[in-house]
């Protein structure tokens, strides 16, 4: 079994380059048929909510909304940290297609199963 690629994104609008790069790397992995998750933590969890990524853009990079959509269409999963979504009032109903709220135990399970990790 191919190990999952787990890209951790900790930033939102305040760091459009880091937010976009998380999904660029994830998109490359997912389109290469690798099991891939972008894990949204800290303020990065906002990227998984409806409409938030629409206005995130880094000059010289494609708009985040397009990269995020391509990532999901290629089979990538968006994991939003439950410990981070809760204090921000984010619920499952707020999430974009392909996103779900996960527990720390699920992240640890992926890592102990051999997930390859990268953080932005």
Rosetta blueprint (number, residue, H / E / L):
1 X L
2 X L
3 X L
4 X L
5 X E
6 X E
7 X E
8 X E
9 X E
10 X L
11 X L
12 X L
13 X H
14 X H
15 X H
16 X H
17 X H
18 X H
19 X H
20 X H
21 X H
22 X H
23 X H
24 X H
25 X H
26 X H
27 X H
28 X H
29 X H
30 X H
31 X H
32 X L
33 X L
34 X L
35 X L
36 X E
37 X E
38 X E
39 X E
40 X E
41 X L
42 X H
43 X H
44 X H
45 X H
46 X H
47 X H
48 X H
49 X E
50 X L
51 X L
52 X H
53 X H
54 X H
55 X H
56 X L
57 X L
58 X L
59 X L
60 X L
61 X L
62 X L
63 X L
64 X H
65 X H
66 X H
67 X H
68 X H
69 X H
70 X H
71 X H
72 X H
73 X H
74 X L
75 X L
76 X L
77 X E
78 X E
79 X E
80 X E
81 X E
82 X H
83 X H
84 X H
85 X H
86 X H
87 X H
88 X H
89 X L
90 X L
91 X L
92 X H
93 X H
94 X H
95 X E
96 X L
97 X L
98 X L
99 X E
100 X E
101 X E
102 X E
103 X L
104 X H
105 X H
106 X H
107 X H
108 X H
109 X H
110 X H
111 X H
112 X H
113 X L
114 X L
115 X L
116 X E
117 X E
118 X E
119 X E
120 X L
